[in-house]
């Protein structure tokens, strides 16, 4: 680590950058057992990409330990070989390790362990576990969380004034807890065209889902400019999940483009989809009725809400506080987080 005074110079990609901050510069190793960058679907991959990019912009050095074939223009990339002892893979000079996957041994360096999904067991987790929403943390008896935040540069400028002729569902439609069938049902009841981003019309994993509703269009997996264009021209997001959503990057992506969110009151949704940016109910009739009032929502307000609360800048600030804490030899949780209550049903109520 190096202490930066009023002005410090740092070389990055053969260019010099002037840092005007009094801060502790770190070398952070972010670990995930998958490919970077995520080209289409991949919430965790995009979150750690945005985080690393922001940390580098603030003067820190970031390295990724990820799957073979990964690449990154702003950070060093190392191959994560799960067959060798984990600590032998840590590059020289690393100050703190940011885990977002399991390892075959615990880091000898200070570390945090980020969890982005749900579990179905009550085994104790690491004392340095970090969750992605207050609700997510509370379900494991913890209060340690950092909200995910997006990079506005990936999305461009929203169109708040253009005519919006459809609503959208965004997520892996093959995953039944995401409830694309419920979204199709609600959109049909509301008589509003639906674009399903992340799914196909014929899906045997959904019990041979056949939907011939002419107002439902399946876009398949989309990323980058294609996805942005679909969101930019959408009037709202329909997200009737049937599990406790840990966070939901699709939610803040949609809000960024000015789309109010209509979903179920499960997991982090009441925490993120507050009054003024959406409506929550586990009843399809209520969601369909609420969709008749899309025009009552201020699209610019939805966008500004994301810019104030869910950006990579805000996410990086949250993780920096946790990095500082473990560097001081402290643990993040006083007791090991553990799932408080085992789920009684596979799918939460939706009618």
Secondary structure, DSSP 8 states (H G I E B T S, - for coil): -EEE-SSEEEEETTEEEEE---EEE-EEEEE-SS-SS-SSS-HHHHHHHHHHHHHHHTT-EEEEEE-TT---SSSEEEE--TTS-GGGGS-TT--EEEESS--SS--SSEEEEE--S--SS-----TTEEBSSHHHHHTTT---B----B-GGGT----SSS---EEEEES-TTSGGG-HHHHHHHHHHHT--EEEET--S-BGGGSSB----TTEEEEES--HHHHHHHHHTEEEEEE--SS--S--HHHHHHHHTT-EEEE-S-TTHHHHS-TTSEEE-S-HHHHHHHGGGGGGS-HHHHHHHHHHHSBHHHHHHHHHHHHHHHHTT--S-SS----SS--S-SS----
